[in-house]
Amino acid sequence: MKKFATIALFTLGMTISAIPAYADDNDWGWHMWGWGNGPGSGGMMGQGYMGRMAAIDSNNDGIIGDDEAAAQVESVFAAMDGDDDGELTEDEYMSVRMGPGFGQGRNEERQKAMQERKKTRFGEMDTDKNGKVSQAEFIAGGKARFQAADTDKDGKVTPWEFRAQRWQ
């Protein structure tokens, strides 16, 4: 029950922070945390989109540092790990949705395609192919996506990098 309450509060916080999307974009790893409706979505631009960046930017300096990204990855892993065993099953990974729920004006066909992409990413993160994603595997995936977004390799993701990665 405590884990459910933690996940519920985390999800509510993400929703309130204008994080309207779902774990399904091929961007720097925001998909791991459930952000992004994909290119062209109304909620992508302006305040809502940058609200997602602000949710990660814990020191409010307008830049996401590697420490902030790592902390976010760890928090999301903890929220997804329903049985607190340090590994995510595919069911745990697939069942967590951060942001608005299904059926809130969303395209059902698109939601199905996003779920399939999410399932594929689970397999990619499971590098030892044991059917589970360890915390180390999850963190490695988040780190790789952060590094891909950090195009100038300065250890930070600026709003420009954040936005540009979104459209790749």
N, C-alpha and C positions, 0 to 999 in steps of 0.2 A: 504494500500500500504506500509506503514511504517513497519507493522508487516511482510509482505511478504519479504521486503528488509532485515529485521533483520534475518529472517529464512534463506534466500538465502545466506547471508554473513556467518552465523553460519555454514551452511552446507558446503559452500566452504572452510571455515577454517578447518572443520573436515576432508574434503577430502584431502586438502593439507597436513594436519598433518599425513597422511598415515593411516587414519582410514577407512579401506576399507569395513566395514561391516555393518551389519544391525541389527535391534533390535530383535534378536531372539536367544539368547543363554541362557542357564540356568546357567549362571555364576553370579558373585556378583552384577550384576545390570548394567553392561556395556550394556546389551541388552536394558536397558531403554533409553540409549543414542544412540543406533544404532550401537554398535560395536560388531564385531565378526562374522566370517563366519562359525564357528564351527570347531571342531577338524579335523585336517588333511588338512585344506585349506592352500594353498601356502602362502597367505598373512598373515597368523597367526603368523608365526615364525619370529624371528630376528627383524630387524629394524621396519618393519611395525607394528608388534604386540606391541612392546615396544613404538612405536610412539603413540599408544592409551593411554598407561600409562602416557607418557610425556605430553599429552594434558590435563590430569587431574592434574598432578603434577605442580601446578602453581608456587611453589617456587623453583623448579628444584633441590630438594634435593634427588631425586631418590626414594622417598617414598610418598605414597598417605596418607595424614592425613585425619582424619574424617572431618576437616574443609574444605579441598579441595574437598572431595567427596560430602559434603553437598552443597557447592557452585556450583558444576557441576550439581547436581540434580536440584537445583533451576533454573539454566540457561536453562537446557533442558526443564523443565516444561514451562518456559516462552516462549521458542521457539515453543513448541507444542500448547500452548493455543492461538489459532488463533484469538479468539474474546476477549481476555483479561478479561474474566469473572471469573477467578480463579478456573475454573473447565475444565477438558478435557472430551469432548464427545468421544465416540468410533471412530467417523469419524475423529476428530482431531488427536487422538492417532494413528490411523491406517494410516493416510495420510502422516505423517512426516516420512521421510526416510533420515537418516544422513549417508553420504558416497556415493559411486558411485550408480548411478541409475540402474533401471532394464534394462536388455537387454545388459549389458556390459560384455558379456562372462559368464554370470551366468546361472546356471541350473534352468530352469523355474519350474520344478517339486519341486525342493528344495525350491525355492522362495515361492511357494504356501504353502508348509508345514511350512515354517518360518512365513508366515502371519497368519496361523492358530494358531501357538504357541503364537504369539504376541496377537492375539485376546483373547486367553485363559488368558494370563497375565493381560489384561485389566480387565477382570472379577474378577481375584484374587485381584487386587489392589482396586477395587470398593467394599470396605468392608461393606459399608452401603447399597449396592445393589440398588442404586438410578439411575443407568445407566450412572453415571458420576464419574470421579476420581477427587477429590478435590486436591488442592496443598498439604494439610496435608496427604492425603492418598498416593500421589505420593512420598512425602518425606519419609514417613514411609516405603514404599517399598524399596526405595533406601538405607535407613539406615539398614534395615534388610539384604540386600544383601552385604553391606559393612561389617557388623558385621560377616556374614558368611565367607567372604573372609579373614577376620582378624583372622586367625586360632590360633595365639598365644595370642590374646585378649589384645594387647598392644595399640590399638587405631590407628594403622597404617597398611597399606597394602604394603608390600615389593615387589620387583620384583619377588621373589620366590613365595610368596602367590598369586600374580597376575597371574603368569603363571600356578601355580597348580590349582587355581580355574577354570581356563579356561578348564581344562581337566576333570572336575567332571561332 
